[in-house]
Amino acid sequence: MRIDDGWLRGARRLPSPNQDERPAGEISLLLLHAISLPPGAFGGEHIERLFTNRLDPAAHPFFAAIADLRVSAHLLIRRDGECVQFVPFQARAWHAGHSRWRDGGRERRALNDFALGIELEGDEVRPYTGAQYRTLAAVTRALLEAYPALDETRITSHARVAPLRKNDPGPAFDWAYFRQEMARRCPEDVLKMS
């Protein structure tokens, strides 16, 4: 996978209005999330509609409470591994909310200013798919290559930066398996080396 002008090559683009400029242009944290709409349901357009301000509050009882939210993520990785990109990486997506991150010796807030947000279509209880882990690993490798301030120690979950508010991607996310997938050389990595 490659990144061109802030866009992941091969990802389906669906620009969100819920973005703005990063105040300092810094990209130094990768934040993993989980989302399913309605809760516990997979597939359909509801996530895309939420991130593009087109969610119909009458389509499901849960949607009435969230339809007016103005949120986004840089990427969504669907259950089949498809990537949908809403915000170019150099722009600020609105995904972290009230959060904080211990960055070396200092506590930082306003994480959207410097974080990339990746949503995995899922919930905290059901296992994520192999396709999602493979895609997430490939995307993460591309991000680490494109943004030198990122490294594997700067990848975390929404739960770790907002522990009293969030628990995603939750216990169903297998961090060890993700690290194994990260360590594998994908075919395009092998081609780059030859």
N, C-alpha and C positions, 0 to 999 in steps of 0.2 A: 504494500500500500504506500501511496505517496500523498503528500500534501502540496497543493499548488495554490498560492495566494490565499492561504487560510482555509481552503476547501479540501476535503478528503476526496481524492480521485476515486470514482466508482460509487460514492455515496449518492443517494437520491437527495437532491436539494429541495428544501421546502422552507424558504426564508421566513423567519419569525419577526414581527415588529418589536418583540420584547428583547431589545438589545440596545447597547449604546457603546461609546468608546471606553476603552480601558484608560483610567486616568494617567497611568505611568507606562502603559504598554507592556507591563510585566506579565509573563506566563510562567509560573513556577510551581503550580500545584495541580494535580489531577484528582478530581473528586467523583467518586462512583455513587450512583443513585439507583433506586428501583422505582418503577411505576407500573401500575395496571389500572385501566379505566374501563368500566367501573372496577372497584377493588376486587381482585381475584379473577378478573376476566382478561383474556389475552386476545390479540387480533383486533381488527377493526380500525377505525379512523379517530377514535376518541382522544388518544394522546396527541396526535397531530393537530387535531382541532383545538385542544387546550393550549398548545404552544403557539398557535396562530390566531388566538382570540376568536375562534369560531365554534366553540363548544356550545351545543344547544342545552340549556338548563332543563328543558322538558324531556330530554331523551332518556334520562334515568334519574331517580330520586336523589342520588348522591351528587349529581352534576349541579343542582341548584346552589349548593354551597361553594362550589369552586369555579363556576363559569366566569365569574368576574375577576378571577386572579389573573395577573399579568406575569407569567412565568415562561421560562424557556430553558433549554439546555443546548449545548453545542451539538451533541449527537444523541440519537436513540439507537440502541441495538435491539432489534426485534428478536423474537424467539428462534426464527430461522437463520439468524445471523445478518440479516439485511441492516444496513446503516442508513439512517435518515439524518441529514444535517440541517439544522435550523439556523445556526449562527456561525459565521466564519470564526476561526480560532482566535484571530487577532482582536475580535470584538468581545465585549463583555455580555455574556448571557446571564439571565436572572434565575439562578438555581439554588444558591446556597442559603439564602435567607439569613436569619440571625444566627451566626455561627462564629466560631473562633478557632484558630490554629496556632499551635506552639511551633514557631519557626525559629529554630536555634534557641537563643536565650530570650526571645521576645514573643509576646502574645500579639497575634494579628487578628483584626476583625475585617469586615467588608471583603470577604473572601472572593466574591465575584470579581473584584478588581484584578485578581491575579490567577484565578483558578479556571480550569477547563472543566465543564460538567458533562459527564456521560451518563445517560439514563439507560438502564437495562430493563427491558420489558419483563417484569416479574414481580414477585412479592417476597415477603420475608420468610415464607414457609415452603414453597415449592422449589425444588432444585432448578437452577438455571441450566440451559441446554449446552451441549458440547459446541454447537455452532456459535453460541454467544461467547463462550470462553475463547474459542479460536479467533473470532472476529475482534473481540476486545484485546486479545494479546497482540494481534497484528496492528490494530489501530494504535495501541500504546507504544509499540516499537516505533511506528512512524512518528508519533508525537515526541518521543524521546530524541529521535534523530533531528526533528525539525526545530525543537525548542530546547536549547542547551541548558537552561536553568531548571528543567525537569530532570529528575532521575528516579530510580525505583524507590527511593526512600520518601519521595514526595507524591506518593499515590496513597489515597486514603478514602474512607467511606464518609457518607453524610452523617452516619451515626457517631463517628469519632469527633466531628467538628460541631455537632449539635446534639449531644447525648441526651439532653432532657426533652428534646422536641422530636427527634427522628431516630429510626433504627434501621434504615435502609443502607445497603442492600440486604442486610439482615443475616441471620445464621444460615440461611439457605445458600449464601454465596460462599464458595469454597476458595479461600485465599490461596491455599497450598496448590490446588489444581491450576488456578490462574497463574501462579508463579512458575509452575511446570510448563504451561503453555508459553509463557514469556521466554523461557529458556530454550525452547525448541527453535530450530532454524526453519523458517518457512521456505518454500521453494524459491521465492524471489530473493531472499537473503542469500541463499546458496548461489544463485545466478550472479548477484553483485560481487561475490567473492571470487568468481572464476574469471 
